[in-house]
């Protein structure tokens, strides 16, 4: 009984710690936080959101982030699905070691690769370009995508593949029509992790966008100064949370199934 009460208090405490800062951010985003001639500090207003959408740099940063995150997810899934299927279905010397090597590479700090990545992408003319950020994030997201999808594909019996091939289906048709619907929870989990990493990563994004095309995280940092408009900063912060919230909402069922099945 006492233990159940302690667990309840712990859950409530964690909920308060998570919800209170978010609620405060939402309230501040609808308040005037700088003195103005026609508005006192603390006035409830939509001015922060109007200023946000009227600022071409902030809107451009949001679109830049969305562009390279979506590109990164598509590239990782396109590369990870065939690789995961090959590792799952075919045996070769060092296959398990290869998978482990991918995961070891994933935990490499991004700052270690910052200089060689910058020099390489400068020669390829991919600086200040969302395509460059999407490609460099693949270095870290493709290994996780392969690892997640390999687990899900391995849970599908090989007889399922053989039956489809005996029925005359080609490999692309089998992939699209039969395999992808079965491993949809795994695809949702992989896409979720790719999104989280790309959306919040700032080290490589900062290096590759030194003069232009900055992502939303860098745009928020640029708003901080001697006299910061906290309301505008909170408005941009809340807006930057919406893509992740929408992603979780639309794939929530697949994500929950994915974590229950294999993760």
KAFENNOR-V159809 format. One record per backbone hydrogen bond with DSSP energy under -1.0 kcal/mol. CO is the residue of the C=O (numbers start at 1). NH is the residue of the N-H. Records with the same first field share a line. If there is no record, write none. Layout:
CO=NH / NH
//
This chain:
1=5
2=6
3=7
4=8
5=9
6=10
7=11
8=12
9=13
10=14
11=15
12=16
13=17
14=18
15=19
16=20
19=23
20=24
21=25
22=26
23=27
24=28
25=29
27=30
28=31
30=45
32=42
39=36
40=43
43=32
46=50
47=51
48=52
49=53
50=54
52=55
55=59
56=60
57=61
58=62
59=63
60=64
61=65
62=66
63=67
64=68
65=69
66=70
67=71
68=72
69=73
70=74
71=75
72=76
73=77
74=78
75=79
76=80
77=81
79=83
80=84
81=85
82=86
83=87
84=88
85=89
86=90
92=95
94=98
95=99
96=100
97=101
98=102
99=103
100=104
101=105
102=106
103=107
105=108
109=112
110=113
113=117
114=118
115=119
116=120
117=121
118=122
119=123
120=124
121=126
129=133
130=134
131=135
132=136
133=137
137=140 / 141
138=142
141=145
142=146
143=147
144=148
145=149
146=150
147=151
148=152
149=153
150=154
153=156
157=160
158=162
159=163
160=164
161=165
162=166
163=167
164=169
165=168
170=174
171=175
172=176
173=177
174=178 / 179
175=180
178=182
179=183
183=187
184=188
185=189
186=190
187=191
188=192
189=193
190=194
191=195
192=196
193=197
194=198
195=199
196=200
197=201
202=206
203=207
204=208
208=128
215=219
216=220
217=221
218=222
220=223
221=224
228=230
229=233
230=234
231=235
232=236
233=237
234=238
235=239
236=240
241=245
242=246
243=247
244=248
245=249
246=250
247=251
251=255
252=256
253=257
254=258
255=259
256=260
257=261
258=262 / 263
//
